[in-house]
């Protein structure tokens, strides 16, 4: 599949994608991944384990914030214009000194091994095939260096969860720079884990099973922290507290985390290092006391552009601007953190106004199709990130499924852009939407 920038502008990725699908249909081949959201969601649910589905599809509380994201998109209506020449379209954007073929990013999603064994490699390759940036998750199943080397050589960003260990943060940032990341996305809405009933009802947190910690278990600083913890256990075993009850489920958990941990299975099982690594991860994962005063330290640690993810309030956007970061990312964490919060598209205009064009504004949460992307760009977003849709595609058909979902989003966006009378993302503004009220 060609990079979006390679597509003939007079044809456009929208018409090209439709043509490919219909020609294949004439030969009896249907798409592996459904084009409609409802069918995509149903097929993904059938392809996933209950634990995987709960983790990926679930949101916080009554999931009203996830609903608010969709309701907010529905409140905005595209207002098409006619008799405009839309023959040649250019979907490309400039962002942090890089030219990307479309205003779409693959959002960071953790613990992809729940969904498909190729995990982070699959989405990196899928995005690379289209020339789109893939944002590598801090909670990846495959280390960033492996993804950079074997993930299709496409543009990569790195998502950072700010750990309690500043030394670990520095190490992760240095590794991201060495891996060729274009930007750092600091996710700031997970200083605590949200209340997620679907996971709670299954009593399943993947990290406890040693999943989604590959960036940590491959990090020299983290491995040193684990070694120090192991040495402390040897010196004072009574400080470890009561041992977990031995049950068949506990044995399966231990064997699973041992199998996933780097190194030889037998040696890991004897040493107990995988279990100590999980304990260490749970202790250092996030900082509840993080504040604006910590941001200058981040700038000292990396030369890469810094984007703050989780911004919803205009005042926070202004503070980010004053702090000298390079961009903000409007997000509700797909509704997974705070139940009853504002929908991301409703938060977007206030943030856009607050920054006044002085930095890029990215949006995620609730994006399900190309028209959603158009609405977000018309409301002032510079680019749009999408997560759950491509994860569902990956669950159905691995790398190919993720690629088809991203391609379909681009195709629908291209067609919506043209059919509403526009030729590029730069043409979009509030006038592309019907007045509200």
C-alpha positions as CSV (number, residue, x, y, z in Angstrom):
1,X,0.0,0.0,0.0
2,X,1.4,3.4,-1.0
3,X,2.2,6.2,1.3
4,X,-0.6,8.8,1.2
5,X,1.8,11.3,-0.3
6,X,2.3,9.0,-3.3
7,X,-1.3,9.0,-4.2
8,X,-2.3,10.9,-7.4
9,X,-4.0,14.1,-6.0
10,X,-6.5,14.0,-8.8
11,X,-7.5,10.5,-7.7
12,X,-7.1,11.0,-3.9
13,X,-6.9,8.2,-1.4
14,X,-10.7,8.2,-1.0
15,X,-11.5,7.3,-4.6
16,X,-8.4,5.0,-4.8
17,X,-9.5,3.1,-1.7
18,X,-13.1,2.8,-2.9
19,X,-11.9,1.6,-6.3
20,X,-9.6,-1.1,-4.8
21,X,-12.4,-2.4,-2.6
22,X,-15.0,-2.5,-5.4
23,X,-12.5,-4.1,-7.9
24,X,-11.6,-6.8,-5.4
25,X,-15.3,-7.3,-4.8
26,X,-15.8,-8.1,-8.5
27,X,-13.3,-10.9,-8.0
28,X,-15.1,-12.2,-5.0
29,X,-12.8,-10.7,-2.3
30,X,-14.3,-8.6,0.5
31,X,-12.3,-6.5,3.0
32,X,-10.9,-8.4,6.0
33,X,-11.8,-5.4,8.2
34,X,-15.4,-3.9,8.2
35,X,-15.7,-0.3,7.1
36,X,-18.6,0.6,9.4
37,X,-17.9,1.3,13.0
38,X,-20.6,-1.0,14.4
39,X,-19.4,-4.0,12.3
40,X,-15.8,-3.2,13.2
41,X,-16.6,-3.2,16.9
42,X,-18.6,-6.4,16.7
43,X,-15.9,-8.2,14.8
44,X,-13.2,-7.0,17.2
45,X,-15.2,-8.1,20.3
46,X,-15.5,-11.6,18.7
47,X,-11.8,-11.7,18.1
48,X,-10.6,-10.7,21.6
49,X,-10.6,-12.5,24.9
50,X,-12.9,-11.1,27.5
51,X,-9.9,-9.6,29.4
52,X,-8.6,-7.9,26.2
53,X,-12.0,-6.6,25.3
54,X,-12.6,-5.1,28.8
55,X,-9.2,-3.4,28.8
56,X,-9.4,-1.9,25.3
57,X,-13.1,-1.1,25.1
58,X,-13.8,-0.2,28.7
59,X,-13.8,3.3,30.1
60,X,-14.1,4.9,33.6
61,X,-17.2,4.6,35.8
62,X,-20.5,4.5,33.9
63,X,-18.5,5.4,30.7
64,X,-20.3,8.7,30.4
65,X,-17.1,10.5,29.3
66,X,-16.7,8.1,26.5
67,X,-20.3,8.9,25.5
68,X,-19.6,12.6,25.9
69,X,-16.8,12.4,23.3
70,X,-19.2,10.9,20.8
71,X,-22.1,13.3,21.7
72,X,-19.7,16.3,21.3
73,X,-18.8,15.2,17.8
74,X,-22.5,14.7,17.0
75,X,-23.3,18.3,18.1
76,X,-21.1,19.7,15.4
77,X,-22.4,19.4,11.8
78,X,-20.4,19.8,8.6
79,X,-21.8,22.6,6.3
80,X,-20.8,21.6,2.7
81,X,-20.2,24.2,0.0
82,X,-20.7,23.6,-3.7
83,X,-19.1,24.5,-7.0
84,X,-15.6,24.6,-5.7
85,X,-12.8,22.9,-7.6
86,X,-11.6,20.1,-5.4
87,X,-9.8,18.1,-8.1
88,X,-6.3,18.4,-6.5
89,X,-6.2,17.8,-2.8
90,X,-3.2,17.8,-0.4
91,X,-3.9,16.2,3.0
92,X,-0.3,17.0,4.2
93,X,0.6,19.0,7.3
94,X,3.8,20.4,8.8
95,X,4.3,19.5,12.5
96,X,7.5,20.1,14.6
97,X,9.6,20.5,11.5
98,X,8.4,17.4,9.8
99,X,6.1,17.0,6.8
100,X,3.5,14.3,7.3
101,X,1.2,13.1,4.5
102,X,-2.0,13.6,6.5
103,X,-3.2,15.1,9.8
104,X,-3.6,11.7,11.4
105,X,-1.6,10.0,14.1
106,X,-1.8,6.5,15.5
107,X,-2.4,7.3,19.2
108,X,-0.4,5.4,21.9
109,X,-2.1,2.3,23.2
110,X,-0.6,0.1,25.8
111,X,-0.5,-3.7,26.3
112,X,-1.1,-4.6,22.7
113,X,0.0,-8.1,23.3
114,X,-3.6,-8.6,24.7
115,X,-4.8,-7.9,21.1
116,X,-2.2,-9.5,18.8
117,X,1.2,-11.1,19.2
118,X,2.9,-8.6,16.8
119,X,1.6,-5.8,19.2
120,X,3.6,-2.6,18.7
121,X,5.4,-3.8,15.6
122,X,2.1,-4.3,13.9
123,X,0.8,-0.7,14.4
124,X,4.3,0.8,13.6
125,X,4.4,-1.1,10.3
126,X,0.7,-0.3,9.5
127,X,1.3,3.5,10.1
128,X,4.7,3.4,8.3
129,X,3.0,1.9,5.2
130,X,0.9,5.1,5.0
131,X,3.6,7.5,6.1
132,X,1.8,8.3,9.3
133,X,3.4,8.9,12.8
134,X,2.9,6.1,15.3
135,X,3.1,7.2,18.9
136,X,4.9,4.4,20.8
137,X,3.3,3.6,24.1
138,X,5.3,3.8,27.4
139,X,3.3,0.7,28.3
140,X,4.4,-1.2,25.2
141,X,4.7,-4.9,24.8
142,X,7.9,-4.6,22.6
143,X,10.8,-2.3,23.4
144,X,11.1,0.9,21.4
145,X,14.5,-0.1,20.0
146,X,13.0,-3.2,18.4
147,X,10.1,-1.2,17.0
148,X,12.4,1.4,15.6
149,X,14.6,-1.3,13.9
150,X,11.8,-3.6,12.7
151,X,8.7,-1.5,12.6
152,X,8.8,-0.3,9.0
153,X,11.0,2.7,9.5
154,X,8.1,5.1,9.6
155,X,7.9,8.3,11.7
156,X,7.7,7.5,15.5
157,X,6.8,9.6,18.5
158,X,7.2,8.4,22.1
159,X,4.6,8.7,24.9
160,X,6.1,9.2,28.4
161,X,4.4,8.4,31.7
162,X,6.4,10.4,34.2
163,X,7.7,7.9,36.7
164,X,8.6,8.4,40.4
165,X,12.2,7.8,39.3
166,X,13.6,10.9,37.5
167,X,16.6,8.7,36.6
168,X,14.2,6.3,34.8
169,X,12.5,9.2,33.0
170,X,15.9,10.5,31.8
171,X,16.8,7.0,30.6
172,X,13.5,6.5,28.7
173,X,13.9,10.0,27.0
174,X,17.5,9.2,26.0
175,X,16.4,6.0,24.5
176,X,13.6,7.6,22.6
177,X,16.0,10.2,21.1
178,X,18.4,7.4,20.1
179,X,15.6,5.5,18.5
180,X,14.8,8.5,16.3
181,X,11.6,9.7,17.8
182,X,10.2,13.0,16.4
183,X,8.5,14.2,19.6
184,X,7.8,13.3,23.2
185,X,4.1,13.1,24.3
186,X,3.8,13.4,28.1
187,X,0.6,11.9,29.3
188,X,-0.5,13.7,32.4
189,X,-4.0,12.4,33.2
190,X,-2.9,9.1,34.7
191,X,-1.3,10.1,37.9
192,X,-3.7,7.6,39.3
193,X,-5.5,4.8,37.5
194,X,-9.1,5.6,36.7
195,X,-12.0,3.5,38.1
196,X,-12.7,1.0,35.3
197,X,-15.5,-1.4,36.1
198,X,-15.0,-3.8,33.2
199,X,-11.5,-4.6,34.3
200,X,-12.5,-4.6,38.0
201,X,-15.3,-7.1,37.3
202,X,-12.8,-9.5,35.8
203,X,-10.2,-8.6,38.5
204,X,-7.7,-8.3,35.7
205,X,-5.0,-5.7,35.4
206,X,-2.5,-6.7,32.7
207,X,0.5,-5.2,34.3
208,X,0.2,-7.5,37.3
209,X,0.6,-10.3,34.8
210,X,3.8,-8.8,33.4
211,X,2.2,-7.4,30.3
212,X,2.8,-4.0,28.9
213,X,6.1,-3.3,30.7
214,X,8.6,-4.0,27.9
215,X,9.9,-0.4,28.0
216,X,10.8,-1.0,31.6
217,X,12.2,-4.5,31.5
218,X,14.5,-3.4,28.7
219,X,15.7,-0.3,30.5
220,X,19.0,-0.3,32.4
221,X,17.9,2.0,35.1
222,X,14.7,0.0,35.8
223,X,16.7,-3.3,35.8
224,X,19.0,-1.7,38.4
225,X,16.0,-0.7,40.5
226,X,14.8,-4.3,40.3
227,X,18.2,-5.6,41.3
228,X,18.3,-3.3,44.3
229,X,14.9,-4.4,45.4
230,X,15.9,-8.1,45.1
231,X,19.0,-7.4,47.2
232,X,16.9,-5.7,49.8
233,X,14.6,-8.7,50.0
234,X,17.6,-11.0,50.6
235,X,18.9,-8.8,53.3
236,X,15.5,-8.4,55.0
237,X,13.0,-11.0,53.8
238,X,10.5,-10.1,56.6
239,X,10.0,-6.6,55.0
240,X,8.4,-8.2,52.0
241,X,5.2,-8.9,53.9
242,X,3.0,-11.9,53.6
243,X,3.6,-14.2,50.6
244,X,0.7,-14.5,48.2
245,X,-1.6,-17.5,48.6
246,X,-0.6,-20.4,46.3
247,X,-3.5,-21.2,44.0
248,X,-3.7,-22.5,40.4
249,X,-4.4,-19.0,39.2
250,X,-1.4,-17.6,41.1
251,X,0.8,-20.2,39.6
252,X,-0.5,-19.4,36.1
253,X,0.2,-15.7,36.7
254,X,3.7,-16.4,37.9
255,X,4.5,-18.6,34.9
256,X,3.0,-16.1,32.5
257,X,5.0,-13.1,33.8
258,X,8.2,-15.3,33.9
259,X,7.6,-16.3,30.3
260,X,7.2,-12.7,29.2
261,X,10.2,-11.4,31.0
262,X,13.6,-11.0,29.2
263,X,16.0,-13.8,29.7
264,X,15.8,-17.6,30.1
265,X,12.6,-19.0,31.6
266,X,14.3,-21.3,34.1
267,X,16.7,-18.7,35.4
268,X,13.9,-16.2,35.8
269,X,11.7,-18.7,37.6
270,X,14.5,-19.5,40.1
271,X,15.5,-15.9,40.7
272,X,11.9,-14.5,41.0
273,X,13.0,-11.4,39.2
274,X,9.9,-11.1,37.0
275,X,7.7,-10.9,40.0
276,X,10.0,-8.3,41.6
277,X,10.0,-6.4,38.4
278,X,6.2,-6.2,38.4
279,X,6.2,-5.0,42.0
280,X,8.8,-2.4,41.1
281,X,6.8,-1.2,38.1
282,X,3.7,-0.8,40.1
283,X,5.6,1.3,42.6
284,X,7.3,3.6,40.2
285,X,4.8,3.9,37.3
286,X,3.4,7.3,38.0
287,X,3.7,10.4,40.2
288,X,0.7,11.8,42.0
289,X,2.7,14.8,43.1
290,X,3.7,16.0,39.6
291,X,3.3,19.7,39.2
292,X,4.0,22.6,36.7
293,X,7.3,23.2,38.6
294,X,8.6,19.9,37.3
295,X,8.3,20.8,33.6
296,X,11.6,22.7,33.4
297,X,13.4,19.5,34.4
298,X,11.8,17.7,31.4
299,X,13.1,20.3,29.0
300,X,16.6,19.8,30.4
301,X,16.3,16.1,29.7
302,X,15.4,16.2,26.0
303,X,16.0,18.2,22.9
304,X,12.8,16.8,21.3
305,X,9.5,18.7,21.0
306,X,7.4,18.2,24.1
307,X,3.6,17.8,23.8
308,X,1.5,17.7,27.0
309,X,-1.3,15.2,26.6
310,X,-4.5,15.3,28.7
311,X,-5.1,19.1,28.4
312,X,-8.8,20.0,28.7
313,X,-9.0,23.4,30.5
314,X,-8.0,26.6,28.7
315,X,-6.0,27.8,31.7
316,X,-3.9,24.6,31.5
317,X,-3.2,25.3,27.8
318,X,-2.1,28.9,28.7
319,X,0.2,27.5,31.4
320,X,1.7,25.0,28.9
321,X,2.3,27.9,26.5
322,X,4.0,29.9,29.3
323,X,6.1,26.9,30.3
324,X,7.6,26.8,26.8
325,X,6.4,23.3,25.8
326,X,5.9,22.8,22.1
327,X,2.3,21.5,21.8
328,X,-0.8,20.4,23.7
329,X,-2.9,17.4,23.2
330,X,-6.6,17.6,24.0
331,X,-7.7,14.2,25.4
332,X,-10.0,12.5,27.8
333,X,-7.8,9.4,27.6
334,X,-10.7,8.0,25.6
335,X,-12.9,8.4,28.7
336,X,-10.8,5.9,30.6
337,X,-9.8,8.2,33.5
338,X,-12.6,10.5,34.8
339,X,-16.2,9.6,34.5
340,X,-18.6,12.5,34.0
341,X,-15.9,14.7,32.3
342,X,-16.3,17.0,29.3
343,X,-16.0,15.5,25.8
344,X,-12.8,16.2,24.1
345,X,-14.4,18.0,21.1
346,X,-16.2,20.3,23.5
347,X,-12.9,21.1,25.3
348,X,-11.0,21.7,22.0
349,X,-12.3,25.3,21.0
350,X,-11.3,26.8,24.4
351,X,-7.9,25.3,24.2
352,X,-7.4,26.4,20.6
353,X,-8.4,30.0,21.6
354,X,-6.1,29.9,24.7
355,X,-3.0,29.1,22.6
356,X,-4.0,31.5,19.8
357,X,-2.1,29.7,17.1
358,X,1.2,29.8,19.0
359,X,1.6,26.0,19.2
360,X,0.0,22.9,17.6
361,X,-3.1,21.4,19.2
362,X,-3.7,17.7,18.8
363,X,-7.0,15.9,19.6
364,X,-7.9,12.4,20.5
365,X,-10.9,10.7,22.1
366,X,-14.0,9.5,20.3
367,X,-12.6,9.7,16.7
368,X,-14.4,7.0,14.8
369,X,-14.2,8.2,11.2
370,X,-12.9,10.6,8.7
371,X,-15.8,13.1,9.2
372,X,-14.8,13.2,12.9
373,X,-11.3,14.2,11.9
374,X,-12.7,16.9,9.6
375,X,-14.8,18.3,12.5
376,X,-11.8,18.4,14.9
377,X,-9.7,20.2,12.3
378,X,-12.4,22.7,11.7
379,X,-12.6,23.3,15.4
380,X,-8.9,24.2,15.4
381,X,-7.0,21.0,15.9
382,X,-3.7,20.8,14.0
383,X,-3.9,17.0,13.8
384,X,-6.1,14.2,15.1
385,X,-5.0,10.9,16.8
386,X,-7.0,7.7,16.7
387,X,-6.6,4.7,19.0
388,X,-9.5,2.2,19.5
389,X,-10.4,1.9,15.7
390,X,-7.0,0.6,14.6
391,X,-6.7,-1.6,17.7
392,X,-9.9,-3.3,16.7
393,X,-8.5,-3.7,13.2
394,X,-5.4,-5.3,14.7
395,X,-7.5,-7.7,16.8
396,X,-9.2,-8.9,13.6
397,X,-6.3,-9.1,11.2
398,X,-3.1,-8.0,12.8
399,X,-0.9,-5.5,10.9
400,X,-3.1,-5.7,7.8
401,X,-6.2,-5.0,9.9
402,X,-4.7,-1.9,11.6
403,X,-3.5,-0.6,8.2
404,X,-6.9,-1.0,6.6
405,X,-8.6,0.9,9.4
406,X,-6.1,3.8,9.1
407,X,-6.5,3.7,5.4
408,X,-10.3,3.8,5.6
409,X,-10.1,6.7,8.0
410,X,-7.9,8.6,5.6
411,X,-10.1,7.7,2.6
412,X,-13.3,8.9,4.4
413,X,-11.5,12.1,5.5
414,X,-10.3,12.8,1.9
415,X,-13.8,12.3,0.6
416,X,-15.5,14.4,3.3
417,X,-12.9,17.1,2.7
418,X,-13.7,17.2,-1.0
419,X,-17.5,16.8,-0.7
420,X,-17.6,19.7,1.7
421,X,-15.8,21.9,-0.7
422,X,-12.2,21.9,0.6
423,X,-8.8,20.8,-0.7
424,X,-6.6,20.7,2.3
425,X,-6.6,20.7,6.1
426,X,-5.5,24.3,6.0
427,X,-8.8,25.2,4.3
428,X,-10.8,24.1,7.3
429,X,-12.1,26.5,10.0
430,X,-15.2,27.2,11.9
431,X,-17.0,28.2,8.8
432,X,-16.8,24.6,7.6
433,X,-19.3,23.8,10.4
434,X,-23.0,24.8,10.7
435,X,-23.6,27.5,13.4
436,X,-24.7,26.0,16.7
437,X,-27.8,27.0,18.5
